[in-house]
Amino acid sequence: MPDTSTGLTWSLVQEARERIAGKVSLTPTLTSSTLDAEAGAHLYFKCESFQKSGSFKARGATNAVFALSPAQARSGVATHSSGNHAAALARAARLRGVPAYIVMPDNSPQAKRAAVARYGGEITYCEATLAARESAARELLTATGATLIHPYDDLAVMAGQATAAAELLAQVPDLDVILCPVGGGGLLSGTAVAARTLKPAVRVIGVEPSGADDAARSLRAGRIIASVKPDTIADGLRATLGERPFAVIRNLVDDITTVSDELIVRAMRRLFEVMKIVVEPSGAVPYAALLGERPALRGRRIGLIVSGGNLDLERLPWTVAP
């Protein structure tokens, strides 16, 4: 069984799966013969866009909140997030009956702000840098006494995120490759642990925007190279890698590749047109990787984790002038 210096073990993933059962959705894995023909491969889309709160983040946030002791949970929970973890944490806190204090960058999409408010989260806005987010979160923790639930650098969160890939491999056991978005690394690290446990031969490939390519650079360098101010339409992937996720990624992930924003938008639109599913830029990143030249993936059975579907439908990227 995979074990890493972070302590992310398969037993933690199994505990997470039991803890969140009935609190999050078992999402479908969908296929399209049209997209298969275009890619020259067999594609299996794990649709976390249909998840509670609209993204895979519901898994990790719910596991983390319900793993807290009564004393830890009493003063509430807090985090910093561009949106999806924020909404997921607010929802999980509401399920447990505790307050949620959320720091969001001031450039967060309106749809994600609205989701946090809808679930009862108390929002504090800050500058769109990691340093500003962390500073504002520290101030909130001091003021409220809340427990920090980090969006990705947290074992309970990582274990919860791993359940998405575990479900995918139960639904499609004979995959050759899994393509997974990477921002802070919680989903990719969890995916790697699930894959190495359930099907060690499967290739796990992270995909990130070329304008926020710190994960690819970090994997090549063997150490975290922070992204100071990333520039990409995929707002959910602007975070810098966490230490715990990177320890897993460095050991268990086969490769990390990058895609342009142009390909991300093309992928979003194609998924809208052909599969009729609402996908945010971050969720379209794995499919965007197949729109470029990837001869090594032709003929393969490929799982793609569609990580979320939270976006402003009034500002679809192919309808808004630059």
C-alpha positions as CSV (number, residue, x, y, z in Angstrom):
1,M,0.0,0.0,0.0
2,P,1.3,3.5,-0.8
3,D,2.7,5.4,2.1
4,T,4.5,8.7,2.0
5,S,6.2,11.1,4.3
6,T,2.9,13.0,4.5
7,G,1.2,10.1,6.2
8,L,-1.5,9.9,3.5
9,T,-2.3,6.2,3.7
10,W,-5.0,4.1,2.1
11,S,-6.6,3.5,5.5
12,L,-7.2,7.2,5.8
13,V,-8.9,7.2,2.4
14,Q,-11.1,4.3,3.5
15,E,-12.0,6.1,6.7
16,A,-12.9,9.2,4.7
17,R,-15.1,7.2,2.3
18,E,-17.1,5.9,5.3
19,R,-17.2,9.3,7.0
20,I,-18.6,11.2,4.0
21,A,-21.0,8.5,2.9
22,G,-24.5,10.0,2.6
23,K,-23.1,13.5,2.9
24,V,-21.7,13.8,-0.7
25,S,-22.7,12.3,-4.0
26,L,-21.4,9.2,-5.8
27,T,-20.9,11.0,-9.1
28,P,-21.3,9.4,-12.6
29,T,-18.6,8.6,-15.0
30,L,-19.8,9.5,-18.5
31,T,-18.6,8.7,-22.0
32,S,-19.0,10.1,-25.5
33,S,-18.4,8.2,-28.7
34,T,-17.9,11.5,-30.5
35,L,-15.1,12.7,-28.2
36,D,-13.6,9.2,-28.3
37,A,-13.4,9.4,-32.1
38,E,-11.8,12.9,-32.0
39,A,-9.2,11.9,-29.4
40,G,-8.5,8.5,-30.8
41,A,-8.9,7.0,-27.3
42,H,-11.5,5.8,-24.9
43,L,-12.5,8.6,-22.5
44,Y,-14.2,8.3,-19.2
45,F,-15.3,11.6,-17.6
46,K,-15.6,11.4,-13.8
47,C,-18.2,14.3,-13.4
48,E,-17.4,16.0,-10.1
49,S,-19.2,18.9,-11.6
50,F,-22.4,17.1,-10.4
51,Q,-21.0,16.8,-6.8
52,K,-22.5,18.6,-3.9
53,S,-21.5,22.3,-3.9
54,G,-20.5,21.8,-7.6
55,S,-17.0,20.3,-7.2
56,F,-14.8,17.5,-5.8
57,K,-14.0,19.9,-2.9
58,A,-17.1,18.7,-1.1
59,R,-15.3,15.4,-0.4
60,G,-12.3,16.8,1.4
61,A,-14.1,19.6,3.2
62,T,-16.8,17.2,4.5
63,N,-14.3,14.7,5.7
64,A,-12.2,17.3,7.4
65,V,-15.1,19.0,9.2
66,F,-16.7,15.7,10.4
67,A,-13.3,14.4,11.5
68,L,-13.0,17.2,14.1
69,S,-13.7,16.6,17.7
70,P,-16.6,18.5,19.3
71,A,-14.1,20.8,21.0
72,Q,-12.3,21.5,17.7
73,A,-15.5,22.2,15.9
74,R,-17.2,24.3,18.6
75,S,-15.8,27.7,17.5
76,G,-16.3,26.9,13.8
77,V,-14.0,26.4,10.9
78,A,-12.0,28.8,8.6
79,T,-10.1,28.7,5.4
80,H,-8.8,30.7,2.4
81,S,-10.0,29.7,-1.1
82,S,-10.7,31.0,-4.5
83,G,-14.2,29.5,-4.3
84,N,-14.8,25.8,-4.5
85,H,-13.2,24.8,-1.2
86,A,-14.9,27.8,0.4
87,A,-18.4,26.7,-0.7
88,A,-17.7,23.1,0.2
89,L,-16.5,24.1,3.6
90,A,-19.4,26.4,4.2
91,R,-21.8,23.5,3.3
92,A,-20.0,21.0,5.5
93,A,-20.0,23.4,8.4
94,R,-23.7,24.0,7.9
95,L,-24.3,20.2,8.0
96,R,-22.4,20.0,11.3
97,G,-24.1,23.1,12.7
98,V,-21.0,25.2,13.2
99,P,-19.9,28.6,11.6
100,A,-17.6,28.9,8.6
101,Y,-15.3,31.9,8.1
102,I,-14.0,32.2,4.6
103,V,-11.1,34.3,3.1
104,M,-11.6,34.8,-0.7
105,P,-9.4,36.7,-3.1
106,D,-11.1,39.8,-4.5
107,N,-11.1,38.4,-8.0
108,S,-13.1,35.3,-7.2
109,P,-15.9,34.6,-9.7
110,Q,-19.3,35.9,-8.6
111,A,-20.9,32.5,-8.9
112,K,-18.5,31.1,-6.3
113,R,-19.0,34.1,-4.0
114,A,-22.7,33.5,-4.2
115,A,-22.3,29.8,-3.4
116,V,-20.4,30.5,-0.2
117,A,-23.0,33.0,0.9
118,R,-25.8,30.6,0.0
119,Y,-24.3,28.0,2.4
120,G,-24.0,30.5,5.2
121,G,-20.3,31.2,5.1
122,E,-19.0,34.6,6.4
123,I,-16.7,36.0,3.7
124,T,-13.6,38.2,4.1
125,Y,-12.0,39.5,0.8
126,C,-8.3,40.0,0.3
127,E,-5.8,40.7,-2.5
128,A,-5.4,37.8,-5.0
129,T,-2.0,36.5,-3.7
130,L,-1.2,33.5,-1.5
131,A,0.5,35.7,1.0
132,A,-2.6,37.9,1.4
133,R,-4.9,34.9,1.7
134,E,-2.7,33.3,4.4
135,S,-2.4,36.6,6.3
136,A,-6.1,37.2,6.3
137,A,-6.8,33.7,7.4
138,R,-4.4,34.0,10.3
139,E,-6.2,37.1,11.4
140,L,-9.5,35.3,11.2
141,L,-8.2,32.4,13.3
142,T,-7.0,34.8,16.0
143,A,-10.3,36.7,16.1
144,T,-12.7,33.7,16.0
145,G,-10.8,30.8,17.5
146,A,-11.9,28.7,14.6
147,T,-10.1,25.6,13.3
148,L,-8.2,26.0,10.0
149,I,-9.2,23.6,7.3
150,H,-6.6,24.2,4.6
151,P,-7.9,23.8,1.1
152,Y,-5.3,21.2,0.1
153,D,-2.3,21.0,2.6
154,D,-4.3,18.9,5.0
155,L,-4.4,15.1,5.4
156,A,-8.1,14.9,6.0
157,V,-8.8,17.0,3.0
158,M,-6.4,15.0,0.8
159,A,-8.0,11.7,2.0
160,G,-11.4,13.0,1.1
161,Q,-10.3,14.0,-2.4
162,A,-8.9,10.6,-3.0
163,T,-12.4,9.1,-2.9
164,A,-13.1,10.6,-6.3
165,A,-10.4,8.5,-8.0
166,A,-11.4,5.5,-5.9
167,E,-14.9,5.7,-7.3
168,L,-13.6,6.2,-10.8
169,L,-11.5,3.1,-10.6
170,A,-14.5,1.1,-9.2
171,Q,-16.6,2.3,-12.1
172,V,-13.9,1.7,-14.8
173,P,-11.4,-0.7,-13.3
174,D,-9.3,-1.2,-16.5
175,L,-8.1,2.4,-17.1
176,D,-4.6,2.9,-18.5
177,V,-4.3,6.6,-17.6
178,I,-5.9,9.1,-15.2
179,L,-5.7,12.8,-16.1
180,C,-6.2,15.0,-13.1
181,P,-6.1,18.8,-12.6
182,V,-3.5,20.2,-10.3
183,G,-3.5,23.4,-8.3
184,G,-2.6,23.0,-4.7
185,G,-2.3,19.3,-5.2
186,G,-4.9,17.9,-2.9
187,L,-6.8,16.1,-5.7
188,L,-3.8,14.9,-7.6
189,S,-2.1,13.5,-4.5
190,G,-5.3,11.8,-3.4
191,T,-5.7,10.4,-6.9
192,A,-2.2,9.1,-7.0
193,V,-2.7,7.2,-3.7
194,A,-6.0,5.7,-4.8
195,A,-4.5,4.7,-8.2
196,R,-1.3,3.1,-6.7
197,T,-3.5,1.1,-4.3
198,L,-6.3,0.0,-6.6
199,K,-4.4,-0.3,-9.9
200,P,-0.6,0.2,-9.6
201,A,0.0,0.1,-13.3
202,V,-2.3,3.0,-14.2
203,R,-0.4,6.2,-15.2
204,V,-1.3,9.3,-13.2
205,I,-0.8,12.5,-15.0
206,G,-1.4,16.0,-13.6
207,V,-2.6,18.8,-15.9
208,E,-2.3,22.5,-15.1
209,P,-2.5,25.8,-17.0
210,S,0.7,27.1,-18.6
211,G,0.1,30.4,-16.8
212,A,0.2,28.6,-13.4
213,D,2.7,25.9,-14.1
214,D,4.4,25.7,-10.6
215,A,3.5,22.0,-10.2
216,A,5.2,21.0,-13.5
217,R,8.3,23.1,-12.6
218,S,8.3,21.8,-9.0
219,L,8.2,18.1,-10.2
220,R,11.1,18.7,-12.5
221,A,13.1,20.5,-9.9
222,G,12.3,18.0,-7.1
223,R,11.3,20.9,-4.8
224,I,8.4,23.3,-4.6
225,I,8.8,26.4,-6.8
226,A,6.1,28.8,-5.7
227,S,3.8,30.6,-8.1
228,V,3.8,34.3,-7.1
229,K,0.9,35.7,-9.2
230,P,-0.4,33.1,-11.6
231,D,-2.3,34.2,-14.7
232,T,-4.9,31.8,-16.0
233,I,-8.6,31.6,-16.7
234,A,-8.7,28.5,-14.4
235,D,-9.2,30.3,-11.1
236,G,-9.4,27.1,-9.2
237,L,-5.8,26.2,-10.2
238,R,-4.0,29.4,-9.2
239,A,-2.9,28.0,-5.8
240,T,0.7,27.1,-5.0
241,L,1.5,23.4,-4.3
242,G,1.2,22.4,-0.6
243,E,4.1,20.6,1.1
244,R,2.0,17.5,2.0
245,P,0.5,17.0,-1.5
246,F,3.9,17.6,-3.2
247,A,5.5,14.8,-1.1
248,V,3.0,12.4,-2.6
249,I,3.1,13.9,-6.1
250,R,6.9,13.7,-6.2
251,N,6.8,10.0,-5.3
252,L,3.7,8.7,-7.0
253,V,2.7,10.9,-10.0
254,D,4.1,9.9,-13.4
255,D,4.1,13.3,-15.1
256,I,2.6,16.8,-15.1
257,T,1.8,18.5,-18.3
258,T,0.5,22.0,-19.1
259,V,-2.2,23.5,-21.4
260,S,-2.9,27.0,-22.6
261,D,-5.9,29.0,-21.7
262,E,-7.0,28.8,-25.3
263,L,-7.1,25.0,-25.1
264,I,-9.0,25.2,-21.8
265,V,-11.7,27.4,-23.3
266,R,-11.9,25.1,-26.4
267,A,-12.3,22.1,-24.0
268,M,-15.0,23.8,-22.0
269,R,-17.0,24.6,-25.1
270,R,-16.6,21.1,-26.6
271,L,-17.9,19.5,-23.3
272,F,-20.8,21.9,-23.3
273,E,-21.6,21.2,-26.9
274,V,-21.2,17.4,-27.0
275,M,-21.7,16.1,-23.5
276,K,-24.2,18.9,-22.4
277,I,-22.4,19.3,-19.1
278,V,-21.5,22.6,-17.4
279,V,-17.7,22.6,-16.7
280,E,-15.6,25.4,-15.2
281,P,-12.2,26.1,-16.6
282,S,-10.4,24.1,-14.0
283,G,-12.6,21.1,-14.6
284,A,-11.9,21.3,-18.4
285,V,-8.1,21.1,-18.0
286,P,-7.8,17.3,-18.3
287,Y,-9.7,17.2,-21.5
288,A,-7.8,20.3,-22.8
289,A,-4.7,18.1,-22.6
290,L,-6.2,15.8,-25.2
291,L,-6.8,18.7,-27.6
292,G,-3.0,19.0,-28.1
293,E,-0.7,16.5,-29.7
294,R,-0.6,13.5,-27.3
295,P,0.4,10.5,-29.5
296,A,1.3,8.5,-26.4
297,L,-2.3,8.5,-25.3
298,R,-3.9,7.4,-28.5
299,G,-5.8,4.1,-28.1
300,R,-5.6,4.3,-24.3
301,R,-8.5,4.0,-21.8
302,I,-8.3,7.4,-20.1
303,G,-10.1,8.6,-17.0
304,L,-10.5,12.4,-16.8
305,I,-11.5,14.0,-13.5
306,V,-13.9,16.8,-14.3
307,S,-13.2,18.6,-11.0
308,G,-16.1,21.2,-11.0
309,G,-18.8,23.1,-12.7
310,N,-19.0,26.4,-10.8
311,L,-18.9,29.3,-13.2
312,D,-20.7,32.5,-14.1
313,L,-23.1,31.6,-16.9
314,E,-23.5,35.3,-17.8
315,R,-19.7,35.4,-18.6
316,L,-18.9,32.3,-20.6
317,P,-15.4,32.7,-21.9
318,W,-16.3,32.3,-25.6
319,T,-19.0,35.0,-25.3
320,V,-17.0,37.7,-23.5
321,A,-14.8,40.1,-25.4
322,P,-11.1,40.2,-24.1
